[in-house]
Amino acid sequence: MEAFWLLVQHQDYDVKLQEKCLKHCDFNLKNKSYLTDRIMVNREGTQIYGTQFNKPIIDKKNVDKRRKEMGLEPLKDYLKKREK
């Protein structure tokens, strides 16, 4: 399922496919958060989990609470890893 998610995650030219897979596939919570943000960025230019760099985060004040619910580390820790 991880390999399939990775393929879907990068199908930016077919957001409808990404949305269908998000709704119907048994992706783990972490992967669902990445795909949700990817879809949102492609549709609206915003995100809710902070997984897509350099894009605005809706309700940034509560992003770490949402990230924790999806099994993600705090945003500041995630960003530190990406700087290396």
VOBA-1610 file (N, C-alpha, C; in pm, whole numbers, padded with zeros to 5 digits, always signed):
BEGIN
Met+00083-00119+00000Met+00000+00000+00000Met+00088+00126+00000Glu+00204+00117+00064Glu+00296+00232+00069Glu+00342+00273-00071Ala+00377+00175-00153Ala+00422+00204-00289Ala+00309+00264-00372Phe+00188+00213-00355Phe+00074+00268-00427Phe+00048+00412-00384Trp+00053+00437-00253Trp+00035+00574-00204Trp+00137+00668-00267Leu+00262+00624-00275Leu+00367+00708-00331Leu+00336+00744-00477Leu+00288+00649-00552Leu+00249+00677-00691Leu+00134+00778-00697Val+00033+00758-00614Val-00083+00848-00612Val-00040+00987-00566Gln+00045+00994-00466Gln+00091+01122-00411Gln+00152+01211-00519His+00215+01151-00617His+00284+01229-00720His+00206+01242-00851Gln+00079+01210-00847Gln-00006+01224-00966Gln-00075+01361-00966Asp+00003+01466-00957Asp-00052+01601-00945Asp-00135+01643-01065Tyr-00114+01582-01178Tyr-00192+01616-01297Tyr-00333+01557-01290Asp-00359+01468-01194Asp-00490+01403-01181Asp-00539+01412-01036Val-00578+01531-00996Val-00622+01554-00859Val-00748+01473-00828Lys-00832+01452-00927Lys-00953+01371-00905Lys-00916+01228-00865Leu-00814+01173-00928Leu-00766+01040-00890Leu-00715+01043-00746Gln-00637+01144-00712Gln-00586+01156-00575Gln-00702+01161-00475Glu-00804+01237-00506Glu-00920+01249-00417Glu-00993+01115-00401Lys-01011+01044-00510Lys-01077+00913-00503Lys-00996+00816-00418Cys-00866+00816-00437Cys-00780+00727-00359Cys-00779+00765-00212Leu-00778+00893-00183Leu-00783+00937-00044Leu-00911+00887+00023Lys-01019+00891-00049Lys-01149+00851+00005Lys-01163+00699+00018His-01111+00624-00078His-01140+00481-00085His-01025+00388-00049Cys-00904+00438-00042Cys-00789+00351-00014Cys-00756+00348+00134Asp-00699+00238+00176Asp-00666+00218+00317Asp-00525+00267+00348Phe-00498+00394+00320Phe-00368+00452+00351Phe-00358+00475+00501Asn-00237+00469+00556Asn-00221+00500+00698Asn-00243+00650+00720Leu-00261+00689+00844Leu-00294+00829+00875Leu-00187+00926+00827Lys-00062+00890+00845Lys+00047+00978+00801Lys+00038+01003+00651Asn+00020+00898+00574Asn+00011+00914+00429Asn-00115+00989+00388Lys-00223+00970+00462Lys-00345+01046+00434Lys-00322+01196+00455Ser-00244+01230+00556Ser-00218+01372+00581Ser-00136+01433+00467Tyr-00035+01361+00420Tyr+00045+01409+00307Tyr-00040+01425+00181Leu-00124+01326+00154Leu-00208+01333+00035Leu-00314+01442+00047Thr-00369+01459+00165Thr-00466+01567+00188Thr-00403+01702+00156Asp-00285+01725+00212Asp-00216+01852+00185Asp-00184+01868+00037Arg-00142+01762-00026Arg-00106+01769-00169Arg-00227+01809-00252Ile-00340+01748-00222Ile-00465+01780-00293Ile-00503+01925-00268Met-00498+01966-00141Met-00535+02103-00108Met-00445+02205-00178Val-00317+02179-00179Val-00223+02270-00246Val-00255+02279-00394Asn-00284+02166-00456Asn-00317+02167-00598Asn-00451+02234-00626Arg-00544+02224-00535Arg-00677+02283-00554Arg-00682+02430-00512Glu-00626+02460-00393Glu-00646+02591-00331Glu-00518+02667-00299Gly-00406+02598-00303Gly-00280+02663-00268Gly-00252+02668-00119Thr-00334+02599-00039Thr-00316+02596+00107Thr-00311+02450+00154Gln-00278+02434+00282Gln-00269+02300+00341Gln-00309+02306+00488Ile-00328+02190+00550Ile-00366+02189+00691Ile-00266+02117+00782Tyr-00179+02034+00726Tyr-00083+01958+00807Tyr+00061+02007+00795Gly+00089+02092+00701Gly+00224+02146+00686Gly+00323+02049+00624Thr+00275+01959+00540Thr+00364+01861+00478Thr+00423+01909+00345Gln+00366+02012+00288Gln+00411+02065+00159Gln+00482+02198+00184Phe+00608+02203+00155Phe+00688+02319+00190Phe+00650+02444+00114Asn+00670+02557+00180Asn+00650+02689+00122Asn+00508+02715+00075Lys+00412+02650+00137Lys+00272+02675+00108Lys+00203+02716+00238Pro+00108+02809+00230Pro+00040+02855+00352Pro-00035+02743+00423Ile-00032+02747+00556Ile-00102+02650+00640Ile-00224+02719+00699Ile-00340+02658+00678Ile-00464+02708+00738Ile-00460+02680+00888Asp-00496+02779+00968Asp-00502+02765+01114Asp-00370+02711+01169Lys-00263+02782+01138Lys-00128+02739+01178Lys-00116+02722+01329Lys-00194+02796+01404Lys-00191+02788+01550Lys-00217+02645+01599Asn-00301+02571+01528Asn-00339+02436+01571Asn-00278+02326+01485Val-00178+02361+01404Val-00121+02261+01313Val-00058+02144+01388Asp+00008+02168+01499Asp+00072+02057+01571Asp-00031+01962+01631Lys-00144+02015+01672Lys-00252+01929+01723Lys-00302+01837+01612Arg-00324+01893+01493Arg-00368+01812+01379Arg-00260+01711+01340Arg-00135+01755+01339Arg-00024+01666+01303Arg-00016+01548+01401Lys-00031+01575+01528Lys-00025+01469+01628Lys-00136+01366+01606Glu-00256+01413+01574Glu-00369+01323+01548Glu-00342+01230+01430Met-00256+01272+01338Met-00224+01193+01219Met-00092+01116+01234Gly-00033+01121+01351Gly+00090+01047+01376Gly+00215+01117+01324Leu+00206+01249+01306Leu+00320+01327+01257Leu+00389+01400+01373Glu+00516+01425+01357Glu+00592+01499+01456Glu+00554+01648+01450Pro+00590+01725+01553Pro+00563+01869+01550Pro+00627+01934+01427Leu+00563+02036+01377Leu+00607+02103+01255Leu+00751+02152+01266Lys+00788+02210+01379Lys+00924+02263+01392Lys+01029+02152+01381Asp+01000+02034+01433Asp+01093+01921+01422Asp+01102+01871+01277Tyr+00989+01868+01210Tyr+00984+01827+01070Tyr+01065+01923+00983Leu+01048+02051+01009Leu+01120+02152+00931Leu+01271+02147+00956Lys+01311+02118+01079Lys+01453+02106+01111Lys+01518+01992+01032Lys+01447+01880+01021Lys+01500+01767+00945Lys+01515+01802+00798Arg+01426+01881+00745Arg+01430+01919+00604Arg+01542+02017+00575Glu+01588+02089+00675Glu+01697+02187+00656Glu+01831+02117+00638Lys+01845+01995+00688Lys+01973+01924+00682Lys+02004+01873+00545
//
